[in-house]
Amino acid sequence: MDPENKDGFRGKGYTAGGGVLLKPEKLFASVRFSYVDPDTSRRQLKERESYLGLQWYHRGHNWKTSFEIGREEDYNGNDWIENDIYRIQQQFCF
């Protein structure tokens, strides 16, 4: 809160997620959803995100391939603008 004008934060948001190990030491699946409304007194600026992911482990945890698909949505005051996201990532340790 700003002590000068006594304005407080007027937003809200949440994130929910979870995952399950489909095959021990090999395959992990996850899901995530989040919603953010940073200023409830304005109609704009709202955001939503939904993601599904798979992580495939090779050679224990030294190599991992991640696949992620999702949708990010921004509210412009009238409509939700949707952006689809696709990611493939390879991680490895030396």
ABEGO torsion letter per residue (X at the ends): XBAAAGBBBABBBBBBBBBBBABBGABBBBBBBBBBBABAABABGBBBBBBBBBBBBBGEAABBBBBBBBBBBBBAGABBBBBBBBBBBBBBBX
